[in-house]
Amino acid sequence: MAWFSSVLGKGMICESEYRHLPIDEDHATDASSRKAFIPWWRTKWALFLATVLSLSIIIVLAFLPSYISRGFQVTNAPSPKYQHCGNSTTVARSRGCQFDLVTYAWLPASCIEQETLAEFRNWLEGSERAFGSWPFFADREGNERIADEQALSERVGVPTHSPQEEHLGHCIFLWRRLARMASTGPVLDIGLGHVHHCTEHLLDRLRGANPLDSERPHSVFEVGLGGCITD
């Protein structure tokens, strides 16, 4: 074992000795030539990267002004504004408002989503409606039917009677409109209180029918003057 260690020790070269080993001129020339040689594929790869980088810089500089101007356009965009129809139908008309059957209110014309309005109007005019087509009445007994949509629109602040079926239909079509307008705007002036009111009446019908539903139009509302938020 001692012999093996002695031989191994003589055959090994420490790091300090390795650094000072002599190199003849032929070997030195070969070494320097190896250091100076650069493979052709590395040169082409470097040129390719330089070209891509240059093109990227040119593209960024070309489109930078448009991005900057676009940013200023967003910053300087007009703030949303609230439009209201006033305190009477005369004022509402002068402000370009129209009666919206879905909300029972006068609203700015640009705030009335037409698709749901047409659907609700067709539903109300169906002969299968409780108490007949167009079930709006001036009295609680259901004897004085309101003539048409124009007559209904003038009943601002005046109690109007309708069957509970119509009331719940109004809630359903109102939610349909809110879903349609959620992504397109504008924002209607409808608070959580109105939504809570509708959901409570629907939940009541899930618990059981109300005998009054078939006896008389016991739902009551008043036409209002509303508004909405527009761009």
Secondary structure as UniProt FT lines:
FT   HELIX           2..11
FT   HELIX           15..19
FT   HELIX           25..36
FT   HELIX           40..75
FT   STRAND          81..84
FT   HELIX           89..94
FT   TURN            95..96
FT   STRAND          97..100
FT   TURN            101..104
FT   STRAND          105..108
FT   HELIX           109..111
FT   HELIX           114..124
FT   TURN            127..128
FT   TURN            130..131
FT   TURN            140..141
FT   HELIX           149..153
FT   STRAND          159..162
FT   HELIX           164..181
FT   TURN            182..184
FT   STRAND          187..188
FT   HELIX           192..207
FT   HELIX           212..215
FT   STRAND          219..225
FT   STRAND          227..230
//
